Amino acid sequence: MRPGGAMGYGRRRLGRQFGWLWAAYAVSAYGSGLGFGALPLIAVLVLHAGPAEVSALSAVGPAVGALLAVPLAPWVEFRRKRPVMIAADLLRFAAMASIPAAYAFGLLGFGQLFAVSAVVAAAKIAFGAASGAFLKALVRPDDLVVANSRFESTNWSSIAIGPPLGGAAIGVFGPVATVWADAGSYLLSALGIAAVGGREEPPPRRPGTRPGSLLDGWRHLLGDPGLRPLYLNNLLVSGLIMATEPMLAVLLLRQLHFSAWQYGLAFAAPCLGGLIGSRLAPRVVARHGRTWVFRTIGTLRAVWLIGLAFVPSGTAGLVTVMAVELAIIVNMSLFTPVVAAHRLERTPQHLVARTLTAWSIGQQAAIAALTALGGLLATLTDPRTTLAVAGLLALATPLLLPRREAAAPQPSAPQPPAPLNSRA
């Protein structure tokens, strides 16, 4: 344990540069929270889209964005990361701002929503890859868990607060109000990243590195014994949890006759548990170690999903959903920043962007595939059966978690210098 013990983690200062980066992330996260679900909502309210079109928008757009992000990974790897992050934010600002502009002139169409969804998804993956590499150079290795836990807490608080406020804004100002807020948040994020300061050197091209190789990120994830089990486990757990969302919506709204406000409350209130888990992450790591977090917390985040198959009607059903979601989110928000820090530490600097891109694309692909399978199973059976199958499969996912601490990776060549001239 570092001097000062676990209690020093929450108060640790990571420097002015990290402060600007965190502020930029917070602005973007809260903007996205306000605009959560805006594109499907516009498709329904403005374009009068049916269920098939809305489902296609939610699945196909991000899938196309993931495909677009694949060739971007090597390009991001060998560029300065801060300009890439600023460019990704500006691209997302332009894409989102095009929607209210087209709406104002009566030109908004379904094709534009598809295009915006794909562009935003691709830019998000590119931004995440660049920001991970940037963060690794910005903070000390033993501060990575603290830094990632702060991002995680911001993310969950934005999910808890943003959608209810966004819904109110839509009711008062119209269907594209939250899109303006989301677009503006990307512009403010770009300004915050520009304010980070410091001179960033271009990453050197290492001998033997093939900038055009698109699969190096997956090779690293699947070849590293410390990352492979976590990656495979994450694919299944994330996919199974997200695959339950449509089925749970049908169960609660159509079969159990929850009102709209009850449905929103059932998902918004438990997100506050993300603040608990993310704040606890550095202290739990300091006390028990990462391997214990991977095995114990990784198991606890998966075992609760089966409870959604037994949701009753009425107030008891509302309480059941909130309790299950709270348990999942607390453990997930504790687990995620620890994995994020571990992933950065075990990835050489010259592979960070491609590795993070591979992680994000794999996760999106798993969510899309399992959601599609869940929809097929629900069509053949019913939502409760689908939720039960997802819960049972989730109970088996801890078998993929690492059983022991993996040996430290051996670098194949000297690491390139840190891209910033000062470290927080």
C-alpha positions as CSV (number, residue, x, y, z in Angstrom):
1,M,0.0,0.0,0.0
2,R,1.3,3.5,-0.8
3,P,2.1,5.9,2.0
4,G,-1.0,7.5,3.3
5,G,-3.1,4.3,2.9
6,A,-6.3,3.8,1.1
7,M,-7.9,6.9,2.6
8,G,-5.5,9.1,0.6
9,Y,-6.8,8.0,-2.8
10,G,-10.0,10.1,-2.9
11,R,-8.1,13.3,-2.1
12,R,-5.1,12.7,-4.4
13,R,-4.2,15.6,-6.7
14,L,-3.4,14.6,-10.2
15,G,-2.3,18.0,-11.5
16,R,-3.7,20.8,-13.6
17,Q,-3.4,19.0,-16.9
18,F,-5.5,16.1,-15.6
19,G,-8.0,18.6,-14.2
20,W,-8.6,20.1,-17.6
21,L,-8.9,16.6,-19.2
22,W,-11.4,15.5,-16.5
23,A,-13.4,18.7,-16.9
24,A,-13.6,18.2,-20.7
25,Y,-14.8,14.6,-20.1
26,A,-17.4,15.8,-17.6
27,V,-18.9,18.4,-20.0
28,S,-19.1,15.8,-22.8
29,A,-20.5,13.1,-20.5
30,Y,-23.3,15.4,-19.2
31,G,-24.1,16.6,-22.7
32,S,-24.4,13.0,-23.8
33,G,-26.5,12.3,-20.8
34,L,-28.9,15.1,-21.7
35,G,-29.1,13.7,-25.2
36,F,-29.4,10.1,-24.3
37,G,-31.7,8.3,-26.7
38,A,-32.2,11.5,-28.7
39,L,-31.8,9.9,-32.1
40,P,-34.4,7.1,-31.7
41,L,-36.8,9.7,-30.0
42,I,-36.4,12.0,-33.0
43,A,-37.0,9.1,-35.4
44,V,-40.3,8.4,-33.6
45,L,-41.6,11.9,-32.9
46,V,-40.4,13.7,-36.0
47,L,-40.1,11.0,-38.7
48,H,-42.8,8.7,-37.4
49,A,-40.5,5.7,-37.6
50,G,-41.8,2.2,-36.7
51,P,-40.2,-0.3,-34.4
52,A,-38.1,-1.9,-37.1
53,E,-36.6,1.4,-38.2
54,V,-35.9,2.5,-34.6
55,S,-34.2,-0.9,-33.9
56,A,-32.1,-0.6,-37.0
57,L,-31.0,2.9,-36.1
58,S,-30.0,1.7,-32.6
59,A,-28.0,-1.3,-33.9
60,V,-26.8,-0.6,-37.4
61,G,-25.6,2.9,-36.9
62,P,-23.1,2.0,-34.1
63,A,-22.1,-1.1,-36.0
64,V,-21.2,0.8,-39.1
65,G,-19.3,3.3,-36.9
66,A,-17.3,0.4,-35.4
67,L,-16.4,-0.7,-38.9
68,L,-15.3,2.8,-39.8
69,A,-13.1,3.0,-36.7
70,V,-11.1,-0.2,-37.6
71,P,-8.8,1.5,-40.1
72,L,-8.6,4.6,-37.9
73,A,-6.7,2.7,-35.2
74,P,-3.2,2.6,-36.7
75,W,-3.6,6.2,-37.9
76,V,-4.5,7.3,-34.3
77,E,-1.6,5.3,-33.0
78,F,1.1,7.3,-34.8
79,R,-0.4,10.8,-34.4
80,R,-0.3,13.2,-31.6
81,K,-3.2,12.2,-29.3
82,R,-4.5,15.6,-28.3
83,P,-5.2,16.9,-31.8
84,V,-7.0,13.6,-32.6
85,M,-9.2,14.0,-29.5
86,I,-10.0,17.6,-30.5
87,A,-10.8,16.6,-34.1
88,A,-13.1,13.8,-32.9
89,D,-14.9,16.2,-30.6
90,L,-15.3,18.8,-33.5
91,L,-16.5,16.0,-35.8
92,R,-19.1,15.0,-33.3
93,F,-20.2,18.6,-32.8
94,A,-20.7,19.1,-36.5
95,A,-22.6,15.8,-37.0
96,M,-24.9,16.4,-34.0
97,A,-25.5,20.1,-34.9
98,S,-26.5,19.1,-38.4
99,I,-29.7,17.5,-37.0
100,P,-31.4,20.6,-35.6
101,A,-30.2,22.6,-38.6
102,A,-31.8,20.1,-41.0
103,Y,-34.9,20.0,-38.8
104,A,-35.3,23.8,-38.8
105,F,-35.3,23.8,-42.7
106,G,-37.6,20.7,-42.9
107,L,-34.8,18.6,-44.5
108,L,-34.3,16.0,-41.7
109,G,-34.5,12.4,-43.0
110,F,-33.9,8.9,-41.7
111,G,-30.7,8.6,-43.7
112,Q,-29.2,11.6,-42.0
113,L,-29.9,10.0,-38.6
114,F,-28.1,6.8,-39.7
115,A,-25.1,8.8,-40.9
116,V,-24.9,10.8,-37.7
117,S,-25.2,7.7,-35.6
118,A,-22.3,6.0,-37.5
119,V,-20.1,9.1,-37.5
120,V,-20.6,9.7,-33.8
121,A,-19.9,6.1,-33.0
122,A,-16.7,6.0,-35.0
123,A,-15.5,9.3,-33.5
124,K,-16.2,8.1,-30.0
125,I,-14.0,5.0,-30.5
126,A,-11.2,7.1,-32.0
127,F,-11.5,9.6,-29.1
128,G,-11.4,6.8,-26.6
129,A,-8.3,5.2,-28.1
130,A,-6.5,8.5,-28.2
131,S,-7.6,9.6,-24.8
132,G,-6.4,6.3,-23.2
133,A,-2.9,6.7,-24.7
134,F,-2.9,10.4,-23.7
135,L,-3.9,9.5,-20.1
136,K,-1.2,6.9,-19.8
137,A,1.4,9.5,-20.6
138,L,-0.3,12.2,-18.4
139,V,-0.4,10.4,-15.0
140,R,1.9,8.1,-13.1
141,P,1.2,4.4,-13.4
142,D,0.1,4.1,-9.8
143,D,-2.4,6.9,-10.3
144,L,-4.2,5.2,-13.2
145,V,-6.9,3.6,-11.0
146,V,-7.6,6.9,-9.3
147,A,-7.9,8.7,-12.7
148,N,-10.1,6.1,-14.2
149,S,-12.3,5.9,-11.1
150,R,-12.9,9.7,-11.4
151,F,-13.9,9.3,-15.1
152,E,-16.2,6.4,-14.1
153,S,-18.0,8.4,-11.3
154,T,-18.5,11.2,-13.7
155,N,-20.0,8.8,-16.3
156,W,-22.5,7.3,-13.9
157,S,-23.6,10.6,-12.4
158,S,-24.2,12.0,-15.9
159,I,-26.4,8.9,-16.7
160,A,-28.4,9.4,-13.5
161,I,-29.0,13.1,-13.9
162,G,-28.9,13.7,-17.7
163,P,-31.8,11.6,-19.1
164,P,-34.4,12.9,-16.7
165,L,-33.4,16.5,-17.4
166,G,-33.2,15.8,-21.1
167,G,-36.7,14.4,-21.0
168,A,-38.0,17.6,-19.3
169,A,-36.1,19.7,-21.9
170,I,-37.7,17.9,-24.8
171,G,-41.2,18.4,-23.2
172,V,-40.6,22.2,-22.9
173,F,-38.4,23.1,-25.9
174,G,-39.1,20.4,-28.5
175,P,-37.5,17.2,-29.8
176,V,-34.2,18.6,-30.9
177,A,-33.4,20.6,-27.8
178,T,-31.1,18.0,-26.2
179,V,-29.3,17.5,-29.5
180,W,-28.2,21.1,-29.3
181,A,-27.0,20.5,-25.8
182,D,-25.1,17.3,-26.8
183,A,-23.5,19.1,-29.8
184,G,-22.4,22.0,-27.7
185,S,-20.9,19.7,-25.1
186,Y,-18.5,18.4,-27.7
187,L,-17.4,21.9,-28.6
188,L,-16.8,22.7,-25.0
189,S,-14.9,19.4,-24.6
190,A,-12.6,20.3,-27.5
191,L,-11.8,23.7,-25.8
192,G,-11.1,21.9,-22.5
193,I,-8.7,19.5,-24.2
194,A,-7.0,22.4,-25.9
195,A,-6.5,24.0,-22.5
196,V,-4.7,21.0,-21.1
197,G,-1.4,22.5,-22.4
198,G,2.0,21.0,-22.5
199,R,4.1,20.1,-25.6
200,E,3.2,16.7,-27.1
201,E,5.8,15.1,-29.3
202,P,4.7,12.9,-32.2
203,P,5.0,9.2,-31.3
204,P,8.1,7.7,-33.0
205,R,7.6,4.9,-35.5
206,R,9.2,1.9,-33.8
207,P,11.3,-0.5,-35.9
208,G,9.2,-3.4,-37.2
209,T,5.9,-1.7,-36.4
210,R,3.4,-2.0,-39.3
211,P,1.2,1.1,-39.2
212,G,-1.4,-0.5,-41.5
213,S,-1.9,-3.6,-39.3
214,L,-5.4,-3.5,-38.1
215,L,-5.3,-6.6,-36.0
216,D,-2.4,-5.8,-33.7
217,G,-4.8,-4.7,-30.9
218,W,-6.7,-8.0,-31.0
219,R,-3.3,-9.9,-31.1
220,H,-2.2,-8.1,-28.0
221,L,-5.5,-8.7,-26.1
222,L,-5.7,-12.3,-27.0
223,G,-2.0,-13.0,-26.5
224,D,-1.5,-11.4,-23.1
225,P,-2.5,-13.8,-20.3
226,G,-3.3,-10.9,-18.1
227,L,-5.8,-9.3,-20.6
228,R,-7.2,-12.2,-22.5
229,P,-9.6,-13.6,-19.7
230,L,-10.7,-10.1,-18.9
231,Y,-11.4,-9.2,-22.5
232,L,-13.5,-12.4,-23.1
233,N,-15.3,-12.0,-19.9
234,N,-16.1,-8.3,-20.7
235,L,-17.5,-9.3,-24.1
236,L,-20.0,-11.7,-22.6
237,V,-21.0,-9.7,-19.6
238,S,-21.5,-6.4,-21.5
239,G,-23.3,-8.2,-24.3
240,L,-25.7,-10.1,-21.9
241,I,-26.5,-7.0,-19.8
242,M,-27.2,-4.8,-22.7
243,A,-29.2,-7.6,-24.5
244,T,-31.7,-7.5,-21.6
245,E,-32.6,-3.8,-22.0
246,P,-35.1,-4.3,-24.9
247,M,-36.7,-7.3,-23.3
248,L,-37.0,-5.6,-19.9
249,A,-38.6,-2.6,-21.6
250,V,-41.2,-4.9,-23.2
251,L,-41.8,-6.7,-19.9
252,L,-42.2,-3.6,-17.7
253,L,-44.1,-1.3,-20.1
254,R,-46.3,-3.8,-21.9
255,Q,-46.8,-6.8,-19.7
256,L,-46.5,-5.3,-16.2
257,H,-47.9,-1.9,-17.3
258,F,-45.3,0.3,-15.6
259,S,-45.9,4.0,-16.3
260,A,-43.2,6.0,-18.2
261,W,-42.0,7.7,-15.0
262,Q,-41.7,4.4,-13.2
263,Y,-39.7,3.0,-16.0
264,G,-37.3,6.0,-16.1
265,L,-36.9,5.9,-12.3
266,A,-36.1,2.2,-12.3
267,F,-33.0,2.9,-14.4
268,A,-32.0,6.4,-13.4
269,A,-32.0,6.1,-9.6
270,P,-29.7,3.0,-9.5
271,C,-27.1,4.9,-11.6
272,L,-26.2,6.8,-8.4
273,G,-24.7,3.5,-7.3
274,G,-22.0,4.2,-9.9
275,L,-20.7,7.0,-7.7
276,I,-20.4,4.5,-4.8
277,G,-18.5,1.9,-6.8
278,S,-16.2,4.2,-8.6
279,R,-15.3,6.0,-5.4
280,L,-14.5,2.8,-3.7
281,A,-12.4,1.3,-6.5
282,P,-9.0,2.8,-5.4
283,R,-9.5,1.9,-1.8
284,V,-10.6,-1.6,-2.5
285,V,-7.6,-2.2,-4.8
286,A,-5.3,-0.8,-2.1
287,R,-6.8,-3.1,0.5
288,H,-7.4,-6.3,-1.4
289,G,-5.4,-6.1,-4.7
290,R,-6.5,-6.2,-8.3
291,T,-6.7,-10.0,-8.6
292,W,-9.3,-10.1,-5.7
293,V,-11.3,-7.3,-7.5
294,F,-11.2,-9.2,-10.8
295,R,-12.4,-12.5,-9.2
296,T,-14.8,-11.2,-6.5
297,I,-16.2,-8.0,-8.0
298,G,-16.2,-9.5,-11.5
299,T,-18.4,-12.3,-10.2
300,L,-20.7,-10.0,-8.2
301,R,-21.4,-7.8,-11.2
302,A,-22.8,-10.8,-13.2
303,V,-24.8,-12.9,-10.6
304,W,-27.6,-10.4,-10.2
305,L,-28.9,-10.4,-13.8
306,I,-31.0,-13.5,-13.2
307,G,-33.2,-11.5,-10.8
308,L,-34.7,-9.5,-13.7
309,A,-36.5,-12.7,-14.9
310,F,-38.6,-12.7,-11.6
311,V,-39.8,-9.1,-11.5
312,P,-43.4,-9.0,-10.1
313,S,-46.0,-6.3,-10.9
314,G,-46.7,-3.1,-8.9
315,T,-44.4,-1.5,-6.4
316,A,-42.6,-4.7,-5.6
317,G,-41.6,-5.0,-9.2
318,L,-40.3,-1.4,-9.3
319,V,-38.2,-2.1,-6.1
320,T,-36.9,-5.4,-7.5
321,V,-35.7,-3.8,-10.7
322,M,-34.0,-0.9,-8.9
323,A,-32.3,-3.3,-6.4
324,V,-31.0,-5.6,-9.2
325,E,-29.8,-2.6,-11.3
326,L,-28.2,-1.0,-8.2
327,A,-26.3,-4.2,-7.4
328,I,-25.1,-4.6,-11.0
329,I,-24.0,-0.9,-11.3
330,V,-22.2,-0.7,-8.0
331,N,-20.1,-3.7,-8.8
332,M,-19.6,-2.7,-12.5
333,S,-18.5,0.8,-11.6
334,L,-15.9,-0.6,-9.1
335,F,-14.7,-3.2,-11.6
336,T,-14.4,-1.1,-14.7
337,P,-11.8,1.5,-13.7
338,V,-9.6,-1.2,-12.3
339,V,-9.7,-3.1,-15.6
340,A,-9.1,0.1,-17.5
341,A,-6.0,0.9,-15.5
342,H,-4.8,-2.8,-15.7
343,R,-5.3,-2.7,-19.5
344,L,-3.2,0.5,-19.9
345,E,-0.4,-0.8,-17.7
346,R,-0.1,-4.1,-19.6
347,T,-0.2,-2.4,-23.1
348,P,3.0,-0.9,-24.6
349,Q,2.7,2.7,-25.5
350,H,3.0,1.9,-29.2
351,L,-0.1,-0.4,-29.1
352,V,-2.5,1.6,-26.8
353,A,-4.7,3.1,-29.5
354,R,-5.1,-0.1,-31.4
355,T,-5.7,-2.1,-28.3
356,L,-8.4,0.2,-27.0
357,T,-10.0,0.3,-30.4
358,A,-10.1,-3.5,-30.5
359,W,-11.6,-3.6,-27.0
360,S,-14.4,-1.1,-28.0
361,I,-15.2,-2.7,-31.3
362,G,-15.3,-6.2,-29.8
363,Q,-17.6,-4.9,-27.1
364,Q,-20.0,-3.2,-29.5
365,A,-20.0,-6.3,-31.8
366,A,-20.8,-8.6,-28.8
367,I,-23.7,-6.3,-27.7
368,A,-25.1,-6.2,-31.2
369,A,-24.9,-10.0,-31.7
370,L,-26.4,-10.9,-28.3
371,T,-29.1,-8.3,-28.6
372,A,-30.1,-9.7,-31.9
373,L,-30.1,-13.3,-30.5
374,G,-32.1,-12.1,-27.5
375,G,-34.7,-10.5,-29.8
376,L,-35.0,-13.8,-31.8
377,L,-35.4,-15.8,-28.6
378,A,-38.0,-13.5,-27.3
379,T,-39.9,-13.8,-30.6
380,L,-39.9,-17.6,-30.2
381,T,-40.7,-17.6,-26.5
382,D,-41.3,-14.5,-24.3
383,P,-39.4,-11.7,-22.5
384,R,-39.2,-13.5,-19.2
385,T,-37.7,-16.6,-20.8
386,T,-35.1,-14.5,-22.6
387,L,-34.2,-12.7,-19.4
388,A,-33.8,-16.0,-17.6
389,V,-31.5,-17.4,-20.3
390,A,-29.4,-14.2,-20.2
391,G,-29.2,-14.5,-16.4
392,L,-28.2,-18.1,-16.5
393,L,-25.5,-17.5,-19.1
394,A,-24.2,-14.6,-17.0
395,L,-23.8,-17.0,-14.0
396,A,-21.2,-18.9,-16.1
397,T,-19.1,-15.8,-17.1
398,P,-17.0,-15.8,-13.9
399,L,-15.4,-18.9,-15.2
400,L,-13.5,-16.7,-17.7
401,L,-12.1,-14.4,-15.0
402,P,-8.4,-14.7,-14.2
403,R,-7.7,-17.2,-11.4
404,R,-4.3,-15.8,-10.5
405,E,-2.2,-12.7,-11.1
406,A,-0.5,-12.8,-14.5
407,A,3.2,-12.1,-14.7
408,A,4.3,-8.6,-15.7
409,P,4.6,-8.2,-19.5
410,Q,8.1,-8.2,-20.9
411,P,8.6,-5.4,-23.4
412,S,10.0,-6.5,-26.7
413,A,11.9,-3.2,-27.2
414,P,12.6,0.0,-25.2
415,Q,9.4,2.0,-24.6
416,P,9.1,5.3,-26.5
417,P,9.4,8.5,-24.5
418,A,6.3,9.9,-22.9
419,P,4.5,12.3,-25.3
420,L,4.2,15.1,-22.8
421,N,7.0,17.3,-21.5
422,S,5.5,17.4,-18.0
423,R,3.7,14.8,-16.0
424,A,0.9,15.5,-13.5
